[in-house]
Amino acid sequence: MALATFAAAVGKLRYLDRRGAVAHESPCHYWFASYSSLYRAFLGFFGRERYRLGCEVCAQEEREDGVRIRLADGTEESADLLVWADGIRSTGRGWIAPGASFRYAGYLAWRGAVGAGDISSSTFAWFQESVTYFLLQPGHALAYPIVQADDARGPGGRINWVWYWNVEAAHLDAFMTDRQGVRQPVSVPPGTVREDLIRQLRERARLDLPPQLAEVVIGTARPFLQLIGDVEVGRMASKRACLIGDAAFVARPHIAAGTAKAAEDAWQLSRSLVQCGGDVEAALQLWEPAQRELGTRVVARSREAGGQMQMEGTWPVGAPLPYGLYNPGDSEFRGRWECEAGEERGT
Ligand SMILES: Cc1cc2nc3c(=O)[nH]c(=O)nc-3n(C[C@H](O)[C@H](O)[C@H](O)COP(=O)(O)OP(=O)(O)OC[C@H]3O[C@@H](n4cnc5c(N)ncnc54)[C@H](O)[C@@H]3O)c2cc1C
């Protein structure tokens, strides 16, 4: 499978001014994928026979020789090692790092995607091959092309956008309460955001955004909401269980490193297991310190970038993007990448 089947190449970084003129343009080398297309591609590589959908893990019990895992349907499983990769609202975190909690950053993200038929063809074409930023005082918005694997309009190219709004914690209930009157904890999914909020979003887009970005936001049928914040854990592993990715550290999206961090946690865990000859306890002890340090650094760098872009308004127009896992720029990719199940080729 070639990278271009599930990700879109981006070769330009653009900053817009309020009238929609390009205030800055420079080269960059990123690939953008939607969550669903990346998920599907990786599920294909891994193989469905080893991946059980619809199984919620609720509890762990560590023993000398292994770990017992309880599922929501009441069944139990045993394993040598339990890896909790269960995301921002991790159940595993409650078992391994029970004191850790989500700290709201003071802003939320409006998000959405449009297809070719949702906006004018010239605007759709304009957003191809570039990641586009607009800095407000305060706040910022960005848009970039993705390849969408599945939605009602079928597979194809989309323009994905994110617009961050500062909202005081005391006013969050109004945003996070969905059409059914249910207060959602961290996100209000597409199709469930209240109509009065969507009207407010479109009105503000008309007033505050450059025309291209306003068209994309207004053309989105089902925008959705995501709270932005941090999670940091003091512990990623117990004897035979560990937390990886967002289950351990949740960083704000500004350095675009959450997925790479999850992959790196998993990759380094597999290396430690090999290095320790399959001794799970020794491997977890070897693995944990560096991944905890990485998670702490990623959260700190994202918080700093978010502070400058969103809260303080000090991010300069034209500044290179802070994207990267260990350092800004380390996630740029200029080569070719192809993968078949069980085989990988990258240059
Ligand atoms: C606005 C925004 C923009 C972002 N942009 C980027 C970006 O550009 N680049 C980037 O790298 N990252 C980005 N991220 C972050 C990225 O989405 C996450 O860091 C990444 O998805 C974390 O992967 P994960 O595998 O740890 O968790 P997740 O992707 O959240 O996966 C967790 C999985 O566990 C399952 N699960 C949950 N609970 C259980 C349970 N009890 N039992 C079994 N399964 C369970 C869930 O169904 C889900 O499939 C962004 C995030 C936001 C909010």
The ligand as an ORCA input file, in Angstrom:
! r2SCAN-3c Opt
* xyz 0 1
  C      -7.921     18.623     17.470
  C      -6.904     17.501     17.474
  C      -5.984     17.409     16.439
  C      -5.000     16.415     16.453
  N      -4.096     16.394     15.451
  C      -3.098     15.498     15.484
  C      -2.112     15.483     14.453
  O      -2.142     16.285     13.509
  N      -1.112     14.565     14.535
  C      -1.031     13.681     15.565
  O      -0.102     12.870     15.600
  N      -1.965     13.652     16.539
  C      -2.979     14.532     16.533
  N      -3.919     14.514     17.531
  C      -3.763     13.563     18.652
  C      -4.005     12.116     18.257
  O      -5.329     11.967     17.742
  C      -3.822     11.217     19.476
  O      -2.629     11.551     20.155
  C      -3.746      9.749     19.066
  O      -4.970      9.346     18.460
  C      -3.469      8.860     20.287
  O      -3.482      7.521     19.882
  P      -3.805      6.378     20.925
  O      -3.676      5.098     20.149
  O      -3.007      6.556     22.155
  O      -5.316      6.598     21.367
  P      -6.640      6.635     20.480
  O      -6.341      6.992     19.078
  O      -7.592      7.508     21.232
  O      -7.147      5.125     20.491
  C      -7.666      4.531     21.652
  C      -8.454      3.287     21.247
  O      -8.784      2.540     22.417
  C     -10.147      2.152     22.368
  N     -10.590      2.009     23.760
  C     -10.893      3.005     24.644
  N     -11.203      2.465     25.840
  C     -11.077      1.112     25.714
  C     -11.260      0.008     26.621
  N     -11.600      0.212     27.894
  N     -11.062     -1.236     26.143
  C     -10.690     -1.450     24.856
  N     -10.500     -0.448     23.961
  C     -10.682      0.818     24.388
  C     -10.829      3.299     21.605
  O     -12.042      2.841     21.039
  C      -9.772      3.620     20.548
  O      -9.904      2.761     19.436
  C      -4.933     15.474     17.527
  C      -5.887     15.519     18.553
  C      -6.853     16.526     18.537
  C      -7.841     16.581     19.657
*
